[in-house]
Amino acid sequence: MTDRRGVALGVASAVPVGVCALAAGVMTAAGDQRLLAIDLALPGAVVLAGALVSAVPAIMLVIHRTRRRERTRMQKAVADAAAQAAQTEHANHQRFLARLDHELKNPLTAIRATAAAAAAHDGSSLDEWRVVDTQATKLSALVRDLRKLAELETRPLELEMVDLEQVLSEAVAALAAQNPAAGARMSLTVTRVPWPVPPLHADLDLLSLAIDNVLSNAAKYSAQGPIEVRLREQDGWAVIDVADAGRGIPAGDLPTVFDELARAQNARDVTGSGIGLTLVATVMRHHGGDVSIRSAEGAGTVLTLRLPIRR
């Protein structure tokens, strides 16, 4: 639209001169050399008038182009500032996670060692020391997950050809081996017609980590009912759905489920760090994909992972 406007102004600048020059030529050929009061031949006056008229759109064209350049410069400046702010925020966040890991790791190790030694020498307080050790173990797991998240943010992808169906099959089998009851409720469905999901360029370890977290969540938050894992191709994306008939997530907690340390109000009785879905979202983002969730409290949850298919 901007280029068309510039062309239109350029044409508008040229037309008056062209028309007036043509008129002057016709008048000269006809022998019309009448003079104006300023002793200018009428044909010359006509050309001069055309030049003056042409100056208006020409000036407008210059103004238009100047404004366009200024607008482009301002847009670039705003975009650069936003990118720099995001980069700075990300770097600060990484430093915070690294500092948190460093500050908590050693004290937690000391607490667990002290609890174990005290329990060995004081049998009467064994249960109390076990509580201390259990809570310290949970904090250690949280620190480990935070460290893993920090590493994910900066780790480059180690790409290879990955067969998603195979990855899902192995993940389902691994979960069934760890949790036979949940494994018995879990099924894998792969849509192959009319478009099967081709192998993808992906980081196998990171992708497996994300899928393991999603399957583990489905098993953990659904004590009964089926768990369906579905793989399909849709509009150039490899789509993985993990659906369960578990407790679901309250509507008020859905906007923050992918935030660090987020725990739904109805999930406080289940062991977890609140980092799992953040890890999943990070892995998907690094692969150019995304993750979304649909859930209804008391009905169940569907978590959807999407990865781009680059043919």
N, C-alpha and C positions, 0 to 999 in steps of 0.2 A: 504493500500500500504506500509506503514511504517513497519507493523508487518511482512509482506511477505518478505521485504528486510532483516529484522533481521534474519528470519528463514533461508533465502538463505545463508546469511553469516555464520550462525552457521553450516549449512550443509557443506558449502565449507571448513570450518575449520576442520571438522571431516573426510571428505573423504580422504585427503592425508594420514593422519595417518592410517586410516583403510586399505587403499590400500597397503601402505608400510608395515604395520604389517602383512597383508596377504601374501605379497611377501616374507617377512622375514621368516614367518612360513613355507612356501613352500620350501624355500632354506635350512632351517635347517632340515626339514624332508628329504630332498634329500642328506643331508650330506655335504652341501656346507658350509665350515667354512673358506673360504679364508679370509686373513687378508689384511687390508689396510696398508698403510705406518705407520699409527698411532697405529698399533697393535690392531685395533678394528675389531672384526669379521664382515664379510660383512653383514650378516643379521642384526646385531645391527646397522651398518652404515645406512642400508636402513631405519630402524625405526627412527634413528636420523634425516635423511634427511626429512622423512615425517613430523616429529615434527616441523622442521624448516619451511617447506613449509606451514604447518598448522598455524604457528604463524602469517603469513601475514593477512589472512582473519580474524583471531581472533582479531588482533589489529584494523583492519578496523571496526569490529563489535563494539568494545569498543568506538571508535571514533564516530561511527554513533549514538550509544545510548546516548553518552554524548551531542552530538549536538542536538539530539531530545529533551532531557530534557531541555537544555538551550533555545531552540526555544519555547517550551511550557511555560517555565517560563517567557520569554519575552512577549509572547502573553498575558498571564494572567496579567502581569504588565501593559501593554498598555490598556487592557480592564478595569482593576480596576481604572486606572487613568482617563479614559474617563467617567466611571460611576460616579466617585467622582466629576469631573468637571461639569457634567450635574446636579448632585444633588446640588452642590454649586450654579450654575446658577439659578436653580429653586427656591432655598431658597431666593436668592437675589431678584428675581422677585416677590416673595410673599411679602417680606418685603417692596418693592417699592409700590406695590398695597395697602397694608395696610396703609403705610405712606401717600399716595396720598388721600386715603379715609379720613383719620384723618385730614389732612391739609385743605381739601376743604369743608368738610361737614358743619362745623360751620360757616365759612364765607358765604357760599351760603345761609344758613338759615337766617343769619343776613341781607343779601342783599334783600331777598324776603320780610322779615318783614319790612324793611325800605321802599321798593317800595310800599308795600300795605299801610303803614301809610302815606307816602307822597301823594299818589294818593287820599286818603280820604280827605286830607286837601288842595289839590291844584288841583281843577277840570280842570284848563286850561292846565295842563301838563299830563292829564290822559293817553293819548295815548303813550306818551314817557315812562311813568312809566310802562305801560303795556308791552312795548317792553323789558324793563329791567327785569320785572318779567318773561316774556316768556323765555328769554335767561337763566336766573337763573334756571328756571324749567328744561330746557334742560341739563344744567350742573349737576343739582341734579340727573337727570335720568342717566347720564353718570357715575357719582360717584356710584350710586346704582348698575349699571350693572358691574362696575369694582369690587365692593365689592363682588357681587355674583360670579364673575369669580374666585376671590381669594379664596372664600369659596369652590367652586367646586374642585379646585386643591388639597385640603387637606381633603375634606369630604369623609369618608368611604361610600361605597355603602350599601344601605339598601335593600338587595335582597329579592324578592318575585316572585311568578309565575305571569307573566304578559301576558295577551292576547293582542297581537299587533293590531288585527282587532278591538277590542273594544276600545283601546286607540285612534286609528286613527278615528274611528266613532265619539267618543266623542269630539275629537279635531276639526273635521270638523263641527260638530254641534255647538260647542262653537264659532268658527269663524263666522259661518252664523248668529248667534244671535247678535254678535258685529257688523258685517258688512254684512248686508243682500245682498247687490249687489255682493260682492265677493263670498258669500256663494252660490248664485244662479249659479255662473259659475264653482263651484268646485264639482268634482265627485270623489267617492272612488271606486276603482276596486280591488277585492281580488281574486287571483288565488288559487284555491283549488284542482285542478286536474293537475297532478297525486299526487302531494305532497303538502298538506296544511301546512301552517306555524304553528308549535306547540307553545304552551305557552313557554315563555322564562324566565329564571332567570334574573331579571333586577330590577333596582331602578325605581319604577313607577313615582315618582315625577320628577326625573332628565330626564327620557325618555320623559315624557309629556312636560317638559320645552323645550327640544330640538325640538320635533315635532311641538309645538306651534310656536317656532321661525321660523321654515322652512315654515310652512303654512302662517304665517303672512308676511314673506318676499315675498312669491309668490303673495299674494293678493296686497301687497303694491307696487310692481314693475310691475304689469300688470293691467293696467286700464281697459282692455277689453280682450276678448278671454278666452277660457277655461283654467281651472286649473285642472290637473289630478293627483290624488293621487293613487299610485298603490302599492300593497303589494304582494310579491311572495316569494317562496323558491327557492334558486339556489345554488347548490353545497355545502350544509351544512350551508348556510347563510340565514337569514331573510333579504330581500331586500325591501327597501321603496324608491320609486321614487316619487318626487314631480316636475311635469312639468308644465310650464306656457308658454304663448305666449306673454310675456311682452317685455320690452325694451331690455333685454339681458345685458350682461356685455362686455365691450371692451376687446379685446384679451390681451392688455397690463396690464389690472388689474386682470386677472384671477390668476396669480401666488400668489397674496397676499390677496385673498378674505377671507382667514381664519385667517389672522393676526389681532391682536388687533387694534381697531380704523380704520380699513381699510374701505374706502368708494370708490366705483367706480366713475370715472370722470363724468359719466352721471347720478349719483344718488344724487348729492348734493342738488337737490331741494326737496328731500324727507326726512322727519324727521327720524332720526335714530342715534344710538350711535356708530355704527361700531363694536359692541361687539357681536351681535347676532350669527353670524356664528362661532365666536371663542368659544362661549358657546356650540354650537352644536358639534363642533369638540372635545372639551374637554369631553363632556358627552359620545360621541362615543368611544373615546380612553379609558376612564375608564371602559367601558363595553367590551373591547377587540375588538371593531369594528372600523369602519372608515367611512369617508364621502368624497365624490368626487363631482365635479361639471363639467357640460358641458354647454357651453353657446355661443351664437352668437348674437352680438349686432344687435338689430332690429328684431330678430327672436324669442328669448325666452331662457329659462334656464331649465335645468334638474338637480336637486340636488338629489344625491343618498346616502342613509344611509344603512349601512350593520352591522348586528349584528350576532355573531356566535350562531348557534343552538347546544346546548350541550344536547345530547340525553341520 
